[in-house]
Amino acid sequence: MRIVLCKGQIFGPISGSDETLVTYAVNLQKAGHSVSVLLMYLYSEDDQYYRRLRAAGVPVAWLASAFAQTSLGTGRKVAGKLLKIFPSSKQLIRKRAQRVVTRMATGHYQQCRDFLEHQKPDLMHIITPDPFAMVMIRAGHDAGLPLIYQELGLPYHPPDFKTYYHEFASVLPLCNEVAALSPMLADYCRQTLPSSNTFSVLPIMSDGCETAPPENPQRNGSVNFGFAARMEELKGPMVLMEAFGEVSRHIGEVKLKIAGDGSQRGLVASRAHSLNLSDRYDYNGVYASPSDRNEFMRELDVFVMPSFTEGTPNSIIEAMANGRPIIASAVGGIPDMIDSESGILVPAGDTAALSDAMMQLAKNPQRRKKMGSAAYKRYRALFSPEAVVPLLIETYKRISVRNPVTKLNGHSGKSHPWSVRV
């Protein structure tokens, strides 16, 4: 089966969608399928995600010229500066920027269609709701290809980006199917996106560990909490720091380790200093490979994700794959990911509830151990390649009417718990 995974560009560590794209492509390739990646804009040779695709033998093609990419980058920088200078004009600036980017992307429609008609894939799998995806969907539809669009978050979220979805939703009826990341998110998509679509579930996955991860190490009473994500307001790093400050006032031997980068990195460090927590706060930067990621996760006793809005975060799955218990906000698809045996859910933005959950686990090593084991088992059932790849192929087979697949490579015969359509 020939599958082309489509995305506007590789953004690097700031984008969880890159991890999803690469993990899908690499594991489909391992399962014996012909996979390629189509981007609108050129990748960097040094990008960690491109290097992983290349190492797995996944071909990567792009449509736009280097000049177009430079123009896009310049435009983003200008828009970013304007947003800082005129924050009250946020919606107006974003609308105008969206129109410019849409015009640029539309200029590559024929090139995209010609590429697809030449390659003749059995199916297109498109991710990220942006003007690049709109062009790819239109080109694929006009080329007569089966299409699946995968929503990697919540439609119309964050609220600042609602205008993006109003335009993007207009092309979704051209797709054979729209996939969400969990049953709750599929139901949300069904309620908010065009009703003519069929909706299904395709979870993200993590390569995780080939064998069961080691148990949480004993640290002479010290407990390490960890966070890994973009350090932006909607991910809740400042809420986490406030909660950690409260935990530190009651429990002496605790540390907070953070991986990631973003606009709130300096604010988090400054708040740690003002709370006299600098000696308990470790900033670990951005991990550059799956091995770095696993090493970071295994330094933790508890993983914390206090987001205000989410789909199903990669970092939660990565923590589960490494056998770590989870504390997370009950938003988006997170309640589908975590049950009461594998973690604790708290209301978004509730510092008191978050600190209480952190103290519960800090004081109870046996509960941490039990939850970590349950989290790993849940990862294996829902988010491991062995669970997700068969569901991907099952979905592709269903919508690829041009070239039905008679054999599902690597299919175990077991249905994924989230194999539903709404």
N, C-alpha and C positions, 0 to 999 in steps of 0.2 A: 504494500500500500504506500502511495506517495503522498506525503503530508507536507504542506508548507505552513509554518508558523509565522504570523505577521505582526509587526510592531513598528511604530514610527522610528524609534531609535533606541539605542542602549544608553541609559542615563547614568549607569554606574551605581555605587553604593546607596545613593539617595532613593532608589526605586526598587521596591519589592517585586514589581512586575518583571524586572530583569531576571531575578532569581527563579520566578515561575517559568518564564520562557526557557531558560537554560536547562532547568531540571526536567521539564517536559521533553525537550528536544533530545537531551543526552540519554534519558531512560527509554524513550521510544526507539532511539537508534540501537541501544543495547538489546531491545526486544526484537530486533530484526526488521524494523520498518525503515523505509526510505524517507528521511526527514531533512528538510532544509529550512533556513530562516531567511525571511525577506524583510528588510528594513527600508524605511524611506530615506534615512540619512546614514552616512558612513560611520562605522564604528572606529574606535581607537585601537591600534594594534596592541597597546599596552593594557587595555581594559581587561579586568579579571574575568568578566563574563565571556568576552570574545575568546580569550585564551582557553576557557573551559570548553566552549563549542569546538574550537579548532582541535583540542586534544582528543575530543570524542569523535572527530571526523565528520562533524556536521557542517555542510556547506552554508556559507552566509553570503547573501547578495544584497545590494542596495540600489536605490533608484536615483536619488538626487545627486547633483554635482557637489564638489567640495565648496564651490562658491555659494551655492544655495545653503549649505550647512553653515558656512561662516556668516551669511546674512541672517539666518535664523538665530544663531548665537548672539550676534550683535543686537538684534531686535529684543531678545529676552533680557539682555543686560540693561538696555535703555528702559524697557518696561519696568524692570526691577527697581531702577533708580527713581523713576517717576512715582512708583508706589510708595517709596520711602519719603519722597518730598511731599506728595499730595495723597496721604492715606485716605482722605475723605472721598477721593475720586476713584477708589478701587474698582468699582463696578464699571465705570465708564472706560477706564484704561484697559481693563481685561476684555471688555467687549470689542474695543478697537483692535487690541492685539489679536483676539481670536479671528477677526475678519481678515487681518493681514496673513496670519498663519494658514487660514483656510484657503486663501487665494494662492499662496505658495504651494500648498499640498495639491490643490486642484490642477495646477499646472503639470503635475506628474501623472495624471490619470491615464493618458494614452500609453505612456511608457510602462506603467504598471500593468495595464491590460495586455500589451504586447508581450511582456515578460511572462505573464500567466498563460497566455495562449500558446507560447512557445514551450513552456515547461510542462503544461498539461498535468498538473497534480490531480490526485483523486479528491482532494479536499483542502480548503483553506480554514485555518484556525486563527482568528484575529483576537488580539487583546488590547486593552486600554482605550477609553472613550475620548478620542481626540480627532482633529481634522485628518490626520494621516490614516487612521483606521477607517474613517468615512470614505476616503478615496479608494482604499483597498477593497472595502466591501462593495462599492459601486463597480469597480473594475472587475472583481471576481464574479459578481452577479451577471454583468454584461458578457463575461466570457463563458457563462454557463456552468460555473463551478459550484458544487455544494459548499455552503458556508456555515461555520459556527462562530458566533461571537461570544467571548467569555468576559463577563463582568467581574473584575477583581476587587471590587469594593461594594459600596452602596450607591445606587443611582441617585443623582442629585445631591450627593454629599462629597466633600463638605459643602455647607450652604453657599459659600462664596463662588462655587463653581456650577451653580444651577444652570446658568446660561449655556454652559458647554453642553449639558445634557439635552436641553430643549432642541438644539440643532442636531446633535448626534442621534437622538432617538428616532429621527425621521428616516434613517437608513436601516434601522433594525428589522423592519418587515421584509427586507431583501434577504435576510439570513434564514437558513432552514431551521436554526435552533439558537436559543440564547442560553448559555450556561452560567450558573452562579456557583459560589464556593461552598455553600452549605444549604441544607433544607430551609432554614429560616430566611436566608438571603434569596433563595429561589422564590419563596412566597412573596417576599418584599418586591422582587423584580416583577413578578406577575401582577402585583397591585399597581405598580408605578410606571411600567414600561408598556409599549403598544401591545394590546391584548391579542393581536393576530399571531404573535409568536408562541411557539412551544418552549417551555423552560425546563431545564434539567440541571443536574448538579455535577460539577467536576471539581473535586477538591484539589488544592495545591498539595505538593508533596516535598519531602526532604529525603535526601539520600541517607541521612542518619548514620547508623552504625550497622555493620554487617553482623555483629554479635551484640548481645545485651550489654549496655553501658555499665561501667563500674558504679557501685553504690556511692552515695555521697560520702566523701572522706571525712574522717574525724579531725577536727581542727582545735582540739583542746578547748572546746566550748564556744569558739568563734563561729558565727553564722554569716555567710556571704549572700546578700541579695543582689540580683542583677537585672539589668535592663539593656536591651539592644534594639535600636530603632532610630529613625530620624529624630533628631532632638528639636522637634517643633512643638508648638503649643498643643496641637490636637493629639499628640502622643502622650501628653501628661507628664513630662519629666519634672516640671516644677512641683506638681502634686506629689510625685514620688519623693522628691527631696524633703518636702514638708512632712510627709508621713514618716520618712526615715529619721528626721529630726526628733519626732515624738517617740519613735521606737528607741532611739539612742538614749533618751532621757530615762528610760526604764530598764534597758538591757545594755550592759557594758560592752560585751564582745560581739559587736555586729559591724559589718562593712557593707558598702554599696559600690558595686562595680558597674560602670556604664560603657557600652560600646555604641558608636554611632557618631553622627555629626549633624549640625544644623544651626539654625538661628538662635536657639536657646542654650547652646553649649556654654557660652560665657555667663549667662544668667544663672545656670545651674551651679557652676563653679563658684560664682560670687555668693550665692545663697549658702552653699556648703561652708564657705569661709565665715559668713556672718553667724551661722549656727554653731561655729567652732567644731565643724565636722571634717575639716580638710584632711586630717590624719585617718579618717575612716572612709573617705571617698576616693575611689580610683577611677580615673578616666583612661579607658583602654583603646581609644581611637576607633578606627574602622577596620574590621577584620577583612583580610584580602583573599581568603580562600576558605573552602569548607573545613580544612584541617584547623585553621585559625579559629573558625567559628566553634568547632567542637571543643577545642582547647579552652576557649572562653567559657562555654557552657559548663564544662566539667569543673571549673573553679567555683561554681555557684552551688549554693544549697537550695535556693528558691529563686525562681524567675518571676519578675513582676512586670505587668503590662497595663498601666493605668490610663489607657486611651479614652478620648471622648467620642471618637467615631472610628470604626474599623470594618474590614471585611473578615478575613480569617488570617491573622498576621503570620508571616513566615517565621518570625522569631519564636512565637509560642510553639509552633510545630518543631522547630529546631531544639528547643528546650525539652520538649516531650521526648524527642528522639534520643536525647541524652539522659533520660530518666530523671528529670527535675520536676518537682511539683510547681504548680502555677498559681499565681494570684493575678487576676485580671478584671477589668471592667466588664460588666454585663451589657455589652453593646454589640451591634452588628451580628456577625456569625459566631462570636466567641462563645455564647452559651451552647452552641452545637458542638464546639470543640472540647469543652471541659465539663466533666460531670463532678458530682460531689466527692467522688473517690480520688480524682486526679488533681483537684485544685479548689480554690475558693474564688467565687465571683463577688464583686463589690460594685456599688453604684458609681458611675463615672463622676469624677470630681469630688468624691466624698473622702476627704483626708482622714477623718476619724475612722471610718470603716476600713480604709486601706491600712492604716497603722495598726488597728486591732487585728486584722488578718495576719499582718506581718509578725506581730507579737505572738499570736497563737502558734505559728509555725516555728518561730525562733525558740520558743520554750519547749517544743515537743519534737525531739529528733526521731522518735519512733513513728510519729505521724508523717513527718517529712519523708522518711524511708518508704512508708506504705504508699503515700501519694505519688512519690517518684516512680515506684514500680507500676502503679496503676496508669500513670501518664505514659510510660513506655508501652504498655500493652495497648493503650488507646491509640497511640501513634502507629503501632504495627497494624491495627485493624482499619484505620481511617486514612493515614497519610503516608504510609511507606510506599515505595515503588511497586512492591508486590500487590498492594491493595489498589493503587490508583491507575497504574498502566493498563490493566485489563478493562477498567471502566472507561478509560480514554478510548481504547480500541473498540469497545462495545458501542460507544457513542458515535465514533467515526463510521463504523459499519452501518449503523442505523440511518445516518443521513447521507452516506456516500452512495447514492443511487446509480451513479455513472459506472461504478466499478465495485460491485459488492464483494466483500471479503468472505471467503468460505472458511478460513481458518484464522483463529485469533492467536497470534504468536504469544506464548507465555501466559495464556489464559488458564487460570486454575480451575475454572468451572464454578467458583464461588462468587455470588453477587456481593458487590460492595453495599454496606449498610445504607448508603445514601444514593443508591441507584434508583432514582425516582424522576418522574416527569410530571409537570403541573401545567 
